Amino acid sequence: MKVLVICRPLPGTSPNAMAPYLAAEATELRKLQASGVLLEAFSPGKPGAVLIFEVVDLPEATRIAEDLPLHNARQIGRASCRERV
């Protein structure tokens, strides 16, 4: 199932606060892409991202998104996951 994942920064988060986690985030996204989970990734030109995952179900997409370094560092809030039709 293709799932649209919207990752938004938490209120009060700044690009400077996110900076220490960006390398780890990029590494994890590359791993997801190599494994076939991450199909596409878009940046709105400011903090946050729109990702498209290929997963079994919505709970799997949420779990993967919430395991990313920026989420674990409390820089990105709970991911919004929707089935992509």
N, C-alpha and C positions, 0 to 999 in steps of 0.2 A: 504494500500500500504506500502510495506517495503521501507524505505529510508535510504541510507548510508549517514551519516553526518560526515564530517571531520572538526575538530576544531583545528586550528593552532594558536600558540602564535603570537602576533604582534611583529614586529622587535623591539629589545631592551628590550623585556620582559625577566625577569629572574625568576627562581624558587622562589627566596626570595620575589620578588614582588607579586607573585601569592599566596604565603603561607597564607596571612590573609583571603583569599576567599575560600580556599579549603574545609573547613568544611561545609560552606553554599552550595558549589557546590555539595559535596557528598550528602547532605540532599536533594537537589532538584533532583538529579539523582535517589535516592532511591524512592522519590515520583513518579517520572515518571515510574520507574520500577513497583512499586506497582499498578499503574493505567493501566499498560499494554502498555504504549507508548514506553518505553525503553525496547527493547528486548535483546540487547547485548551492552557491552561497552569494548573497548580495549584501552590499553595505549601503545604507541610506546617505552616506557622506558625513555622518556624525556617529557617535557611539550607538551601538546596537547592530543587529544583523537580521537578515531574513535567510533562512536555510530551507532546503528541500531534502528530506530524508526519504529513503526507501526502507521501510520497516514492516514488521508483522502487524502492529496495531498502534493506536495512539498512546497507550501507557508506555510502550517501548520508546517511542519518540520523546516523550516527556522525560523518562529516565535518562536517556542519552544526553539530552539538552541540559538537564540539571546536573550532570556529571562533568560538564565542561569547567575549566579553570575559572573563568570569569564568574560563573554562577557560584562555585564553591567559595570564591573570595568575596561574595556578597556585593559584586559590582553589577551583575545582571539579575533582574528579578525572575520569578517563576516564568518559564517559557510558555507561550501560548501556542498550542498545537492544534491544527485543524486538518482533517482529511482533505487532500487536494483532489478535486474531481476533474 
